Amino acid sequence: MFDIASRIVRYGDLRPCRTAFIDAHTPGSDHKENFSIIGAGVSESADQHVHIRATPGFNIGAAGQPPKCRNSLHSHRTAEVFFVLKGRWRFFWGRWGRAGEVVLEEGDIINIPTGIFRGFENVGIDYGMIMSILGGDDAGGGVIWAPQVIEDARAHGLVLGANGQLYDTRKGETLPAGMTPMPVLTEAELAAFPETPVDQVVRAHVARYWDLMALAARRPAKVIAADGVLRDRPGFEVELITRGSLAETPYATSRHEVLMAMRGHWRLSWEGGETVLAPGDICAVPPGFRHALAPSMTGEASLYRVTNTDDPAGATGRLLGDA
């Protein structure tokens, strides 16, 4: 019988990496924790622990940060979706991070367009956690950093090689023979990164938790899909499930299904066993695995469900709100 327990990552078992990215020493960004839950994501550090290496067409990760800690401006070639598990977060974008910003509360979700520089900051009063979905099995081949991020990092001892790996000069590390530093984007290359207006991002790429909860009262709410609240085809679909969204009868799908518990406790059962998913727990359900899902307690209950699609991972990023 398939061992589903090996496909569950508990929130309390998450193993952070504090040297995952080039800004790990930069003041204001030097207390970040990065988590690779399903797939290696885009970490630049050999120290990054990966809980489940096999990917279903997308990667699942998380970022944990104390108050006032930020993630520096960067871009991706494929989808980057976040929902807030804990805390209050400010997302900002643009060449210098001044083109626009939006504050997300717990449960809110943002599908950040590809091809723009973006960053995020914990603006709450406690340690916060955001969960991420990155498009593609290889998450687009890495991170594209704004030039000032690379320059600031070098001043604090971290150099990013052209191979995408970090080298810490504070520890005496140097680039391997023949290796050059990651080149900084030229002005001509930077001109291709738009300064997207706030209303365009918020209208087409942000969904609020309580709006989604209302939509999910009787059936799963399509959050990210060709016909979803946020219309996109990034290689995966995202739904919000709440009490009343699903019948408690067993089902199986032909797709990979990743369950990401948001609120409450969820009983996951299958022939011969059952377990409970608590907030922050992740379960990767393989195609054809027959299972049932239902809240195990009274009160608020919600869960994000991610499934792979046949759409190419690089298809995301269009500003579809006007389509």
Short mmCIF file of the C-alpha atoms (twelve columns), coordinates in Angstrom:
data_MODEL
# 
_entry.id   MODEL 
# 
loop_
_atom_site.group_PDB 
_atom_site.id 
_atom_site.type_symbol 
_atom_site.label_atom_id 
_atom_site.label_alt_id 
_atom_site.label_comp_id 
_atom_site.label_asym_id 
_atom_site.label_seq_id 
_atom_site.Cartn_x 
_atom_site.Cartn_y 
_atom_site.Cartn_z 
_atom_site.pdbx_PDB_model_num 
ATOM 1   C CA . MET A 1   0.000   0.000  0.000   1 
ATOM 2   C CA . PHE A 2   1.210   3.516  -0.830  1 
ATOM 3   C CA . ASP A 3   2.830   5.264  2.168   1 
ATOM 4   C CA . ILE A 4   1.058   8.627  2.259   1 
ATOM 5   C CA . ALA A 5   2.837   9.513  5.506   1 
ATOM 6   C CA . SER A 6   6.055   9.972  3.520   1 
ATOM 7   C CA . ARG A 7   4.256   12.623 1.467   1 
ATOM 8   C CA . ILE A 8   3.256   14.793 4.450   1 
ATOM 9   C CA . VAL A 9   5.460   17.617 5.739   1 
ATOM 10  C CA . ARG A 10  4.399   18.932 9.141   1 
ATOM 11  C CA . TYR A 11  4.716   22.634 9.907   1 
ATOM 12  C CA . GLY A 12  6.612   21.827 13.090  1 
ATOM 13  C CA . ASP A 13  9.138   19.743 11.132  1 
ATOM 14  C CA . LEU A 14  10.078  22.436 8.611   1 
ATOM 15  C CA . ARG A 15  13.832  22.991 8.443   1 
ATOM 16  C CA . PRO A 16  14.906  26.553 7.638   1 
ATOM 17  C CA . CYS A 17  17.892  27.780 5.667   1 
ATOM 18  C CA . ARG A 18  19.226  31.165 6.745   1 
ATOM 19  C CA . THR A 19  21.727  31.501 3.901   1 
ATOM 20  C CA . ALA A 20  19.421  30.718 0.973   1 
ATOM 21  C CA . PHE A 21  19.832  33.942 -0.992  1 
ATOM 22  C CA . ILE A 22  22.304  36.632 -1.896  1 
ATOM 23  C CA . ASP A 23  20.923  39.155 0.633   1 
ATOM 24  C CA . ALA A 24  21.490  36.818 3.619   1 
ATOM 25  C CA . HIS A 25  24.086  39.237 5.102   1 
ATOM 26  C CA . THR A 26  22.480  42.501 3.958   1 
ATOM 27  C CA . PRO A 27  21.116  44.530 6.915   1 
ATOM 28  C CA . GLY A 28  17.329  44.434 6.960   1 
ATOM 29  C CA . SER A 29  17.269  41.084 5.152   1 
ATOM 30  C CA . ASP A 30  19.699  39.099 7.299   1 
ATOM 31  C CA . HIS A 31  17.154  37.307 9.505   1 
ATOM 32  C CA . LYS A 32  15.174  35.564 6.779   1 
ATOM 33  C CA . GLU A 33  14.407  31.849 6.841   1 
ATOM 34  C CA . ASN A 34  13.729  29.962 3.606   1 
ATOM 35  C CA . PHE A 35  11.971  26.598 3.373   1 
ATOM 36  C CA . SER A 36  11.970  24.197 0.411   1 
ATOM 37  C CA . ILE A 37  9.031   21.853 1.003   1 
ATOM 38  C CA . ILE A 38  8.371   20.243 -2.392  1 
ATOM 39  C CA . GLY A 39  11.203  20.690 -4.879  1 
ATOM 40  C CA . ALA A 40  14.425  22.649 -4.421  1 
ATOM 41  C CA . GLY A 41  12.787  25.941 -5.395  1 
ATOM 42  C CA . VAL A 42  15.202  28.745 -6.234  1 
ATOM 43  C CA . SER A 43  17.548  28.600 -3.247  1 
ATOM 44  C CA . GLU A 44  21.141  29.613 -4.029  1 
ATOM 45  C CA . SER A 45  22.631  27.790 -1.038  1 
ATOM 46  C CA . ALA A 46  24.007  24.255 -0.810  1 
ATOM 47  C CA . ASP A 47  22.779  24.282 2.818   1 
ATOM 48  C CA . GLN A 48  19.104  24.331 1.782   1 
ATOM 49  C CA . HIS A 49  17.179  21.294 3.057   1 
ATOM 50  C CA . VAL A 50  14.535  19.917 0.661   1 
ATOM 51  C CA . HIS A 51  11.763  17.891 2.308   1 
ATOM 52  C CA . ILE A 52  10.290  16.242 -0.824  1 
ATOM 53  C CA . ARG A 53  12.466  16.388 -3.941  1 
ATOM 54  C CA . ALA A 54  10.033  15.026 -6.529  1 
ATOM 55  C CA . THR A 55  8.002   17.840 -8.102  1 
ATOM 56  C CA . PRO A 56  4.501   17.650 -9.634  1 
ATOM 57  C CA . GLY A 57  5.113   20.429 -12.164 1 
ATOM 58  C CA . PHE A 58  5.529   23.126 -9.505  1 
ATOM 59  C CA . ASN A 59  7.475   23.795 -6.298  1 
ATOM 60  C CA . ILE A 60  6.143   24.496 -2.801  1 
ATOM 61  C CA . GLY A 61  8.141   26.580 -0.349  1 
ATOM 62  C CA . ALA A 62  7.803   29.123 2.417   1 
ATOM 63  C CA . ALA A 63  9.474   32.204 3.844   1 
ATOM 64  C CA . GLY A 64  9.594   33.017 7.539   1 
ATOM 65  C CA . GLN A 65  10.659  36.440 8.740   1 
ATOM 66  C CA . PRO A 66  10.614  38.475 11.950  1 
ATOM 67  C CA . PRO A 67  9.016   41.936 11.954  1 
ATOM 68  C CA . LYS A 68  10.611  44.549 9.662   1 
ATOM 69  C CA . CYS A 69  12.641  41.916 7.797   1 
ATOM 70  C CA . ARG A 70  12.366  42.068 4.016   1 
ATOM 71  C CA . ASN A 71  13.170  39.986 0.950   1 
ATOM 72  C CA . SER A 72  15.079  42.017 -1.616  1 
ATOM 73  C CA . LEU A 73  13.899  42.943 -5.107  1 
ATOM 74  C CA . HIS A 74  14.027  40.086 -7.604  1 
ATOM 75  C CA . SER A 75  12.150  38.590 -10.523 1 
ATOM 76  C CA . HIS A 76  11.216  35.108 -11.783 1 
ATOM 77  C CA . ARG A 77  10.638  33.615 -15.219 1 
ATOM 78  C CA . THR A 78  7.656   31.549 -14.039 1 
ATOM 79  C CA . ALA A 79  4.811   31.986 -11.577 1 
ATOM 80  C CA . GLU A 80  5.375   33.063 -7.980  1 
ATOM 81  C CA . VAL A 81  2.260   32.780 -5.825  1 
ATOM 82  C CA . PHE A 82  2.111   33.515 -2.097  1 
ATOM 83  C CA . PHE A 83  -0.552  33.172 0.549   1 
ATOM 84  C CA . VAL A 84  -0.137  34.501 4.076   1 
ATOM 85  C CA . LEU A 85  -0.177  31.763 6.699   1 
ATOM 86  C CA . LYS A 86  0.827   33.944 9.635   1 
ATOM 87  C CA . GLY A 87  1.182   37.670 10.123  1 
ATOM 88  C CA . ARG A 88  0.796   40.758 7.965   1 
ATOM 89  C CA . TRP A 89  2.936   41.287 4.876   1 
ATOM 90  C CA . ARG A 90  3.701   44.126 2.481   1 
ATOM 91  C CA . PHE A 91  4.464   43.216 -1.130  1 
ATOM 92  C CA . PHE A 92  6.155   45.879 -3.267  1 
ATOM 93  C CA . TRP A 93  7.453   45.982 -6.819  1 
ATOM 94  C CA . GLY A 94  9.277   47.984 -9.474  1 
ATOM 95  C CA . ARG A 95  12.919  48.687 -10.323 1 
ATOM 96  C CA . TRP A 96  13.456  50.380 -6.957  1 
ATOM 97  C CA . GLY A 97  10.424  48.914 -5.193  1 
ATOM 98  C CA . ARG A 98  8.445   52.129 -5.527  1 
ATOM 99  C CA . ALA A 99  6.067   51.324 -8.417  1 
ATOM 100 C CA . GLY A 100 3.419   50.019 -6.029  1 
ATOM 101 C CA . GLU A 101 2.641   48.010 -2.925  1 
ATOM 102 C CA . VAL A 102 -0.154  46.037 -1.296  1 
ATOM 103 C CA . VAL A 103 -0.574  44.720 2.259   1 
ATOM 104 C CA . LEU A 104 -1.892  41.181 2.681   1 
ATOM 105 C CA . GLU A 105 -3.516  39.715 5.772   1 
ATOM 106 C CA . GLU A 106 -3.713  36.064 6.836   1 
ATOM 107 C CA . GLY A 107 -5.215  33.883 4.122   1 
ATOM 108 C CA . ASP A 108 -4.891  36.500 1.354   1 
ATOM 109 C CA . ILE A 109 -3.192  35.315 -1.839  1 
ATOM 110 C CA . ILE A 110 -1.182  37.091 -4.530  1 
ATOM 111 C CA . ASN A 111 -0.137  35.813 -7.974  1 
ATOM 112 C CA . ILE A 112 2.753   38.128 -8.750  1 
ATOM 113 C CA . PRO A 113 3.186   38.778 -12.497 1 
ATOM 114 C CA . THR A 114 6.387   37.487 -14.031 1 
ATOM 115 C CA . GLY A 115 8.787   40.021 -15.484 1 
ATOM 116 C CA . ILE A 116 8.574   42.582 -12.669 1 
ATOM 117 C CA . PHE A 117 10.893  43.100 -9.734  1 
ATOM 118 C CA . ARG A 118 9.180   42.274 -6.461  1 
ATOM 119 C CA . GLY A 119 10.001  42.047 -2.766  1 
ATOM 120 C CA . PHE A 120 8.124   41.479 0.472   1 
ATOM 121 C CA . GLU A 121 8.367   42.512 4.095   1 
ATOM 122 C CA . ASN A 122 6.839   41.348 7.360   1 
ATOM 123 C CA . VAL A 123 4.955   44.409 8.640   1 
ATOM 124 C CA . GLY A 124 3.263   42.557 11.504  1 
ATOM 125 C CA . ILE A 125 4.282   42.464 15.147  1 
ATOM 126 C CA . ASP A 126 5.287   38.777 15.357  1 
ATOM 127 C CA . TYR A 127 7.239   36.243 13.331  1 
ATOM 128 C CA . GLY A 128 5.361   35.732 10.068  1 
ATOM 129 C CA . MET A 129 5.143   32.961 7.484   1 
ATOM 130 C CA . ILE A 130 4.115   33.058 3.837   1 
ATOM 131 C CA . MET A 131 3.659   29.917 1.747   1 
ATOM 132 C CA . SER A 132 4.790   29.930 -1.888  1 
ATOM 133 C CA . ILE A 133 4.009   28.122 -5.129  1 
ATOM 134 C CA . LEU A 134 6.627   28.411 -7.872  1 
ATOM 135 C CA . GLY A 135 5.851   27.375 -11.422 1 
ATOM 136 C CA . GLY A 136 7.803   24.648 -13.198 1 
ATOM 137 C CA . ASP A 137 9.765   21.653 -11.979 1 
ATOM 138 C CA . ASP A 138 12.960  23.724 -11.937 1 
ATOM 139 C CA . ALA A 139 11.177  26.933 -10.834 1 
ATOM 140 C CA . GLY A 140 12.260  28.861 -13.906 1 
ATOM 141 C CA . GLY A 141 15.987  28.389 -13.535 1 
ATOM 142 C CA . GLY A 142 16.594  30.700 -10.583 1 
ATOM 143 C CA . VAL A 143 16.275  34.284 -9.412  1 
ATOM 144 C CA . ILE A 144 16.939  37.487 -11.345 1 
ATOM 145 C CA . TRP A 145 18.161  40.095 -8.841  1 
ATOM 146 C CA . ALA A 146 17.903  43.862 -9.160  1 
ATOM 147 C CA . PRO A 147 21.462  45.224 -9.665  1 
ATOM 148 C CA . GLN A 148 21.554  47.074 -6.343  1 
ATOM 149 C CA . VAL A 149 20.847  43.805 -4.489  1 
ATOM 150 C CA . ILE A 150 23.938  42.157 -5.980  1 
ATOM 151 C CA . GLU A 151 26.055  45.218 -5.236  1 
ATOM 152 C CA . ASP A 152 24.835  45.489 -1.628  1 
ATOM 153 C CA . ALA A 153 25.453  41.777 -1.076  1 
ATOM 154 C CA . ARG A 154 29.028  42.019 -2.344  1 
ATOM 155 C CA . ALA A 155 29.675  44.815 0.158   1 
ATOM 156 C CA . HIS A 156 28.592  42.410 2.924   1 
ATOM 157 C CA . GLY A 157 30.628  39.430 1.817   1 
ATOM 158 C CA . LEU A 158 28.361  37.405 -0.483  1 
ATOM 159 C CA . VAL A 159 29.119  36.855 -4.162  1 
ATOM 160 C CA . LEU A 160 26.781  35.043 -6.545  1 
ATOM 161 C CA . GLY A 161 28.562  32.984 -9.170  1 
ATOM 162 C CA . ALA A 162 27.394  32.652 -12.755 1 
ATOM 163 C CA . ASN A 163 26.476  29.068 -11.780 1 
ATOM 164 C CA . GLY A 164 23.773  30.418 -9.428  1 
ATOM 165 C CA . GLN A 165 25.657  29.409 -6.262  1 
ATOM 166 C CA . LEU A 166 26.612  31.713 -3.385  1 
ATOM 167 C CA . TYR A 167 30.165  32.178 -2.107  1 
ATOM 168 C CA . ASP A 168 30.794  33.757 1.306   1 
ATOM 169 C CA . THR A 169 34.012  35.741 1.367   1 
ATOM 170 C CA . ARG A 170 33.623  36.151 5.135   1 
ATOM 171 C CA . LYS A 171 34.321  32.416 5.379   1 
ATOM 172 C CA . GLY A 172 37.230  32.617 2.986   1 
ATOM 173 C CA . GLU A 173 35.263  31.204 0.057   1 
ATOM 174 C CA . THR A 174 36.202  32.285 -3.459  1 
ATOM 175 C CA . LEU A 175 34.760  31.676 -6.895  1 
ATOM 176 C CA . PRO A 176 36.053  28.442 -8.456  1 
ATOM 177 C CA . ALA A 177 38.752  28.754 -11.096 1 
ATOM 178 C CA . GLY A 178 37.248  29.977 -14.344 1 
ATOM 179 C CA . MET A 179 33.974  30.983 -12.656 1 
ATOM 180 C CA . THR A 180 32.772  34.574 -13.111 1 
ATOM 181 C CA . PRO A 181 30.307  36.480 -10.914 1 
ATOM 182 C CA . MET A 182 26.679  36.601 -11.961 1 
ATOM 183 C CA . PRO A 183 26.485  39.553 -14.365 1 
ATOM 184 C CA . VAL A 184 24.455  42.577 -13.354 1 
ATOM 185 C CA . LEU A 185 21.584  43.469 -15.698 1 
ATOM 186 C CA . THR A 186 22.378  46.232 -18.153 1 
ATOM 187 C CA . GLU A 187 20.267  49.357 -18.521 1 
ATOM 188 C CA . ALA A 188 18.872  47.984 -21.786 1 
ATOM 189 C CA . GLU A 189 17.868  44.740 -20.030 1 
ATOM 190 C CA . LEU A 190 16.340  46.649 -17.123 1 
ATOM 191 C CA . ALA A 191 14.137  48.598 -19.542 1 
ATOM 192 C CA . ALA A 192 12.199  45.370 -20.182 1 
ATOM 193 C CA . PHE A 193 10.985  45.256 -16.558 1 
ATOM 194 C CA . PRO A 194 7.740   47.284 -16.299 1 
ATOM 195 C CA . GLU A 195 6.684   49.619 -13.506 1 
ATOM 196 C CA . THR A 196 3.249   48.020 -13.174 1 
ATOM 197 C CA . PRO A 197 0.534   50.285 -11.665 1 
ATOM 198 C CA . VAL A 198 -0.941  49.390 -8.274  1 
ATOM 199 C CA . ASP A 199 -4.537  49.066 -9.475  1 
ATOM 200 C CA . GLN A 200 -3.543  46.643 -12.214 1 
ATOM 201 C CA . VAL A 201 -1.728  44.311 -9.792  1 
ATOM 202 C CA . VAL A 202 -4.351  44.466 -7.034  1 
ATOM 203 C CA . ARG A 203 -7.320  44.036 -9.367  1 
ATOM 204 C CA . ALA A 204 -5.952  41.126 -11.396 1 
ATOM 205 C CA . HIS A 205 -3.478  39.431 -9.061  1 
ATOM 206 C CA . VAL A 206 -4.716  39.695 -5.444  1 
ATOM 207 C CA . ALA A 207 -7.594  37.795 -3.812  1 
ATOM 208 C CA . ARG A 208 -8.784  38.397 -0.266  1 
ATOM 209 C CA . TYR A 209 -9.304  35.482 2.089   1 
ATOM 210 C CA . TRP A 210 -12.782 36.319 3.317   1 
ATOM 211 C CA . ASP A 211 -14.051 36.885 -0.208  1 
ATOM 212 C CA . LEU A 212 -12.746 33.445 -1.132  1 
ATOM 213 C CA . MET A 213 -14.281 31.905 1.993   1 
ATOM 214 C CA . ALA A 214 -17.686 33.166 0.888   1 
ATOM 215 C CA . LEU A 215 -17.199 31.732 -2.605  1 
ATOM 216 C CA . ALA A 216 -16.145 28.381 -1.123  1 
ATOM 217 C CA . ALA A 217 -19.197 27.963 1.101   1 
ATOM 218 C CA . ARG A 218 -20.764 25.273 -1.126  1 
ATOM 219 C CA . ARG A 219 -18.025 24.230 -3.567  1 
ATOM 220 C CA . PRO A 220 -14.272 24.765 -3.930  1 
ATOM 221 C CA . ALA A 221 -13.486 28.332 -4.955  1 
ATOM 222 C CA . LYS A 222 -11.286 28.541 -8.063  1 
ATOM 223 C CA . VAL A 223 -8.632  31.036 -7.088  1 
ATOM 224 C CA . ILE A 224 -6.029  30.746 -9.866  1 
ATOM 225 C CA . ALA A 225 -7.216  29.167 -13.125 1 
ATOM 226 C CA . ALA A 226 -8.221  30.170 -16.633 1 
ATOM 227 C CA . ASP A 227 -11.707 30.807 -15.199 1 
ATOM 228 C CA . GLY A 228 -10.630 31.605 -11.632 1 
ATOM 229 C CA . VAL A 229 -10.888 34.715 -9.478  1 
ATOM 230 C CA . LEU A 230 -7.326  35.408 -10.617 1 
ATOM 231 C CA . ARG A 231 -7.338  34.397 -14.279 1 
ATOM 232 C CA . ASP A 232 -4.064  32.764 -15.222 1 
ATOM 233 C CA . ARG A 233 -2.658  29.487 -16.587 1 
ATOM 234 C CA . PRO A 234 0.744   29.128 -14.870 1 
ATOM 235 C CA . GLY A 235 1.017   25.327 -15.043 1 
ATOM 236 C CA . PHE A 236 -1.089  24.755 -11.929 1 
ATOM 237 C CA . GLU A 237 -4.489  25.657 -10.487 1 
ATOM 238 C CA . VAL A 238 -5.249  26.824 -6.953  1 
ATOM 239 C CA . GLU A 239 -8.557  26.352 -5.105  1 
ATOM 240 C CA . LEU A 240 -9.702  27.307 -1.622  1 
ATOM 241 C CA . ILE A 241 -11.678 24.667 0.234   1 
ATOM 242 C CA . THR A 242 -13.693 25.273 3.372   1 
ATOM 243 C CA . ARG A 243 -16.364 23.537 5.406   1 
ATOM 244 C CA . GLY A 244 -19.111 22.573 2.978   1 
ATOM 245 C CA . SER A 245 -16.898 22.716 -0.132  1 
ATOM 246 C CA . LEU A 246 -16.472 18.955 -0.431  1 
ATOM 247 C CA . ALA A 247 -18.568 15.889 0.215   1 
ATOM 248 C CA . GLU A 248 -16.926 13.569 2.729   1 
ATOM 249 C CA . THR A 249 -16.891 10.720 0.218   1 
ATOM 250 C CA . PRO A 250 -13.585 9.325  -1.078  1 
ATOM 251 C CA . TYR A 251 -12.309 10.610 -4.423  1 
ATOM 252 C CA . ALA A 252 -9.241  10.354 -6.629  1 
ATOM 253 C CA . THR A 253 -7.983  12.575 -9.435  1 
ATOM 254 C CA . SER A 254 -5.761  12.076 -12.464 1 
ATOM 255 C CA . ARG A 255 -3.628  15.016 -11.317 1 
ATOM 256 C CA . HIS A 256 -1.075  15.659 -8.620  1 
ATOM 257 C CA . GLU A 257 -2.804  17.347 -5.697  1 
ATOM 258 C CA . VAL A 258 -1.030  19.307 -2.968  1 
ATOM 259 C CA . LEU A 259 -3.052  20.112 0.157   1 
ATOM 260 C CA . MET A 260 -1.930  23.161 2.147   1 
ATOM 261 C CA . ALA A 261 -3.854  23.572 5.399   1 
ATOM 262 C CA . MET A 262 -4.639  27.203 6.228   1 
ATOM 263 C CA . ARG A 263 -7.068  27.197 9.170   1 
ATOM 264 C CA . GLY A 264 -8.567  24.509 11.377  1 
ATOM 265 C CA . HIS A 265 -7.761  20.797 11.376  1 
ATOM 266 C CA . TRP A 266 -8.522  18.547 8.414   1 
ATOM 267 C CA . ARG A 267 -9.054  14.801 8.568   1 
ATOM 268 C CA . LEU A 268 -7.402  13.083 5.603   1 
ATOM 269 C CA . SER A 269 -8.538  9.467  5.309   1 
ATOM 270 C CA . TRP A 270 -7.876  6.599  2.923   1 
ATOM 271 C CA . GLU A 271 -8.387  2.866  2.837   1 
ATOM 272 C CA . GLY A 272 -6.542  1.544  5.859   1 
ATOM 273 C CA . GLY A 273 -5.695  4.799  7.590   1 
ATOM 274 C CA . GLU A 274 -6.229  8.443  8.371   1 
ATOM 275 C CA . THR A 275 -4.357  11.452 9.704   1 
ATOM 276 C CA . VAL A 276 -5.042  15.091 10.586  1 
ATOM 277 C CA . LEU A 277 -3.555  18.097 8.800   1 
ATOM 278 C CA . ALA A 278 -3.036  21.168 10.991  1 
ATOM 279 C CA . PRO A 279 -2.380  24.752 9.813   1 
ATOM 280 C CA . GLY A 280 0.874   24.891 7.871   1 
ATOM 281 C CA . ASP A 281 0.974   21.156 7.137   1 
ATOM 282 C CA . ILE A 282 1.520   20.106 3.495   1 
ATOM 283 C CA . CYS A 283 0.450   16.847 1.845   1 
ATOM 284 C CA . ALA A 284 1.407   15.777 -1.688  1 
ATOM 285 C CA . VAL A 285 -1.300  13.393 -2.953  1 
ATOM 286 C CA . PRO A 286 -0.304  11.411 -6.071  1 
ATOM 287 C CA . PRO A 287 -2.643  10.816 -9.027  1 
ATOM 288 C CA . GLY A 288 -5.094  7.962  -8.542  1 
ATOM 289 C CA . PHE A 289 -4.814  7.878  -4.744  1 
ATOM 290 C CA . ARG A 290 -8.314  7.514  -3.333  1 
ATOM 291 C CA . HIS A 291 -8.874  9.664  -0.245  1 
ATOM 292 C CA . ALA A 292 -11.416 11.780 1.616   1 
ATOM 293 C CA . LEU A 293 -11.010 15.196 3.185   1 
ATOM 294 C CA . ALA A 294 -13.132 16.891 5.848   1 
ATOM 295 C CA . PRO A 295 -12.727 19.287 8.801   1 
ATOM 296 C CA . SER A 296 -12.129 17.318 11.988  1 
ATOM 297 C CA . MET A 297 -13.355 20.026 14.388  1 
ATOM 298 C CA . THR A 298 -15.964 22.771 14.537  1 
ATOM 299 C CA . GLY A 299 -15.027 26.361 13.781  1 
ATOM 300 C CA . GLU A 300 -13.159 28.038 10.935  1 
ATOM 301 C CA . ALA A 301 -11.581 25.621 8.474   1 
ATOM 302 C CA . SER A 302 -9.827  26.379 5.187   1 
ATOM 303 C CA . LEU A 303 -7.295  24.726 2.942   1 
ATOM 304 C CA . TYR A 304 -5.575  25.669 -0.299  1 
ATOM 305 C CA . ARG A 305 -5.467  22.874 -2.879  1 
ATOM 306 C CA . VAL A 306 -2.970  23.041 -5.765  1 
ATOM 307 C CA . THR A 307 -3.167  20.757 -8.816  1 
ATOM 308 C CA . ASN A 308 -0.903  20.530 -11.847 1 
ATOM 309 C CA . THR A 309 -2.202  21.303 -15.337 1 
ATOM 310 C CA . ASP A 310 -0.932  20.793 -18.879 1 
ATOM 311 C CA . ASP A 311 -0.262  24.501 -19.359 1 
ATOM 312 C CA . PRO A 312 3.445   25.357 -19.751 1 
ATOM 313 C CA . ALA A 313 4.927   26.872 -16.612 1 
ATOM 314 C CA . GLY A 314 6.254   29.835 -18.581 1 
ATOM 315 C CA . ALA A 315 2.794   30.838 -19.779 1 
ATOM 316 C CA . THR A 316 2.061   32.874 -16.660 1 
ATOM 317 C CA . GLY A 317 2.727   36.532 -16.115 1 
ATOM 318 C CA . ARG A 318 0.257   38.082 -18.499 1 
ATOM 319 C CA . LEU A 319 -1.793  40.814 -16.918 1 
ATOM 320 C CA . LEU A 320 -5.049  38.953 -17.500 1 
ATOM 321 C CA . GLY A 321 -7.373  41.284 -15.672 1 
ATOM 322 C CA . ASP A 322 -8.014  43.086 -18.968 1 
ATOM 323 C CA . ALA A 323 -8.318  39.927 -21.083 1 
# 
